[in-house]
Amino acid sequence: MIFTYSLCHAVIDLVHWRDPKKSGVVFGVSLLLLLSLAAFSVISVVSYLLLALLCVTISFRIYKSVIQAVQKSNDGHPFKALMEKDVTVPPETFRKHVDVCLTHVNHVLKQMSRLFLVEDLVDSLKLAVVMWLLTYVGAVFNGITILILADILLFSVPPIYEKNKTQIDRYIDVARTQVNTTIAKLQEKLPGSLKRCKAE
């Protein structure tokens, strides 16, 4: 739970650009990765990334070996400190994260069951409308394009919202009132038995 809380805080700090250098690096890398996936297959992108990493580490190792040979020093392996670090995942930590994931998965499954088995007609109709709208989005964009747009929005909307919070909140309140009014009108037109179910 503490890990999830700290992770959420780290993500919030990144998207709000609290540390511009760190946010810039994460945004640049994530956008570059998504653009690479749009142009190449996942296997190619992963292979090129690992190959680039290997080239850097091998070059650094050779460079350090040459420097040690020229200076006749005995510094040892350049990555010794990193190799001595424990990179294994303790079973308790793994179980804890699995339990957190399982809680979220069970919540999602419960909600999906409720929506698809029409426990609440209005909520199921809302889902149907969203899915219908997504068919049009899917016809225009593919999945990777949506992820690229989501990445750009994730790093641009929070700072814009922080600067124009009052105006945006006012527009959101107006939109929410309109949506609630429309839903109320639709509920009035539902048959009596369905209205009673909604009221309960």
C-alpha positions in Angstrom: 0.0 0.0 0.0 2.9 2.4 0.9 4.6 1.4 -2.4 1.4 2.2 -4.4 1.1 5.6 -2.6 4.7 6.5 -3.3 4.4 5.4 -6.9 1.3 7.6 -7.3 3.1 10.5 -5.8 6.1 9.9 -8.2 3.8 9.8 -11.2 1.9 13.0 -10.1 5.3 14.8 -9.6 6.3 13.7 -13.1 3.2 14.8 -15.0 3.0 18.1 -13.1 6.7 18.8 -14.0 7.8 19.4 -10.4 11.3 18.4 -11.6 11.5 19.6 -15.2 14.7 17.7 -16.0 13.2 14.3 -14.8 9.8 14.9 -16.4 11.5 16.0 -19.7 13.6 12.8 -19.8 10.6 10.5 -19.0 8.3 12.3 -21.5 11.0 12.2 -24.2 11.9 8.5 -23.6 8.2 7.4 -23.5 7.3 9.4 -26.6 10.4 8.1 -28.5 9.5 4.5 -27.5 5.9 4.9 -28.6 6.9 6.5 -31.9 9.4 3.7 -32.4 6.6 1.1 -31.8 4.5 2.9 -34.4 7.2 2.6 -37.0 8.7 -0.9 -36.1 7.5 -4.1 -34.5 7.8 -4.7 -30.7 10.5 -7.3 -31.3 12.6 -4.9 -33.4 12.3 -2.0 -30.8 13.2 -4.2 -27.8 16.1 -5.8 -29.8 17.5 -2.3 -30.8 17.1 -1.0 -27.3 19.0 -4.0 -25.8 21.6 -3.8 -28.5 22.1 -0.1 -27.9 22.5 -0.8 -24.1 25.0 -3.6 -24.8 27.0 -1.4 -27.1 27.2 1.3 -24.4 28.3 -1.1 -21.7 30.8 -3.0 -23.9 32.3 0.2 -25.1 32.6 1.6 -21.6 34.2 -1.7 -20.4 36.8 -1.6 -23.2 37.5 2.1 -22.6 38.0 1.5 -18.9 40.3 -1.5 -19.6 42.4 0.6 -22.0 42.7 3.4 -19.5 43.7 1.0 -16.8 46.3 -0.6 -19.1 47.8 2.8 -20.1 47.8 4.2 -16.5 48.8 0.8 -15.1 46.1 1.1 -12.4 44.3 -1.8 -10.8 40.7 -0.4 -10.5 39.0 -3.7 -11.4 35.8 -4.1 -13.3 34.0 -0.8 -14.0 30.6 -2.2 -13.1 31.7 -4.0 -10.0 29.5 -1.9 -7.6 26.5 -2.6 -9.8 27.2 -6.3 -10.1 27.4 -6.6 -6.3 23.9 -5.1 -5.8 21.1 -7.5 -5.1 18.7 -7.3 -8.0 16.5 -10.3 -6.9 12.9 -9.6 -5.9 12.2 -10.9 -2.3 9.2 -13.3 -2.2 7.3 -11.1 0.3 7.6 -8.0 -1.9 6.4 -10.1 -4.9 3.4 -11.5 -3.0 2.5 -8.0 -1.7 2.4 -6.6 -5.3 0.5 -9.6 -6.5 -2.1 -9.1 -3.8 -2.5 -5.4 -4.7 -2.8 -6.3 -8.4 -5.3 -9.1 -7.5 -7.4 -6.6 -5.5 -7.6 -4.3 -8.6 -8.3 -7.2 -11.0 -11.2 -8.4 -8.7 -12.6 -4.9 -8.5 -12.5 -4.6 -12.3 -14.1 -8.0 -12.8 -16.9 -7.2 -10.4 -17.6 -3.9 -12.2 -17.6 -5.6 -15.6 -19.9 -8.3 -14.4 -22.3 -5.6 -13.0 -22.2 -3.7 -16.2 -22.5 -6.6 -18.7 -25.2 -8.4 -16.7 -27.2 -5.1 -16.6 -27.5 -4.8 -12.8 -28.1 -1.1 -13.4 -29.7 -0.3 -16.8 -28.5 3.3 -16.9 -24.8 2.4 -16.2 -24.9 -0.3 -18.8 -26.4 2.1 -21.3 -23.6 4.6 -20.5 -21.0 1.8 -21.2 -22.8 1.0 -24.5 -22.6 4.6 -25.6 -18.9 4.8 -24.7 -18.2 1.6 -26.6 -20.1 2.9 -29.6 -18.1 6.1 -29.6 -14.9 4.1 -29.3 -15.8 2.2 -32.5 -15.5 5.6 -34.3 -12.3 6.4 -32.5 -10.9 3.0 -33.5 -11.8 3.7 -37.1 -9.8 6.9 -37.1 -6.8 5.9 -34.9 -5.0 2.7 -34.2 -3.9 1.7 -30.6 -0.4 3.0 -30.8 -1.6 6.4 -32.0 -4.0 6.6 -29.1 -1.1 5.8 -26.7 1.0 8.5 -28.3 -1.8 11.0 -27.9 -2.4 9.8 -24.3 1.3 10.3 -23.5 1.3 13.8 -24.9 -1.9 14.7 -23.0 -0.6 13.1 -19.8 2.4 15.4 -19.8 0.6 18.6 -21.1 -2.9 18.7 -19.5 -1.9 18.8 -15.7 0.4 21.9 -16.1 -2.3 23.6 -18.2 -5.0 22.7 -15.6 -2.8 24.0 -12.8 -2.4 27.4 -14.5 -6.1 27.8 -15.5 -7.8 25.8 -12.7 -10.6 28.3 -11.9 -11.8 28.7 -15.6 -11.6 25.0 -16.3 -13.5 24.0 -13.1 -16.2 26.4 -14.1 -16.6 24.8 -17.6 -16.5 21.3 -16.0 -19.3 22.3 -13.6 -21.4 23.5 -16.5 -20.8 20.3 -18.5 -21.5 18.1 -15.4 -24.8 20.0 -14.8 -25.8 19.5 -18.5 -25.0 15.7 -18.3 -26.9 15.3 -15.0 -29.9 17.1 -16.5 -29.8 14.9 -19.6 -29.5 11.7 -17.5 -32.4 12.8 -15.3 -34.6 13.5 -18.4 -33.7 10.0 -19.7 -34.6 8.4 -16.4 -38.0 10.1 -16.4 -38.7 8.4 -19.8 -37.8 4.9 -18.5 -40.7 2.5 -17.7 -41.9 2.6 -14.0 -40.3 -0.6 -12.9 -36.9 0.5 -14.2 -37.2 3.8 -12.4 -38.0 2.0 -9.1 -34.8 -0.1 -9.6 -32.8 3.0 -10.1 -34.3 4.7 -7.1 -33.4 1.7 -4.9 
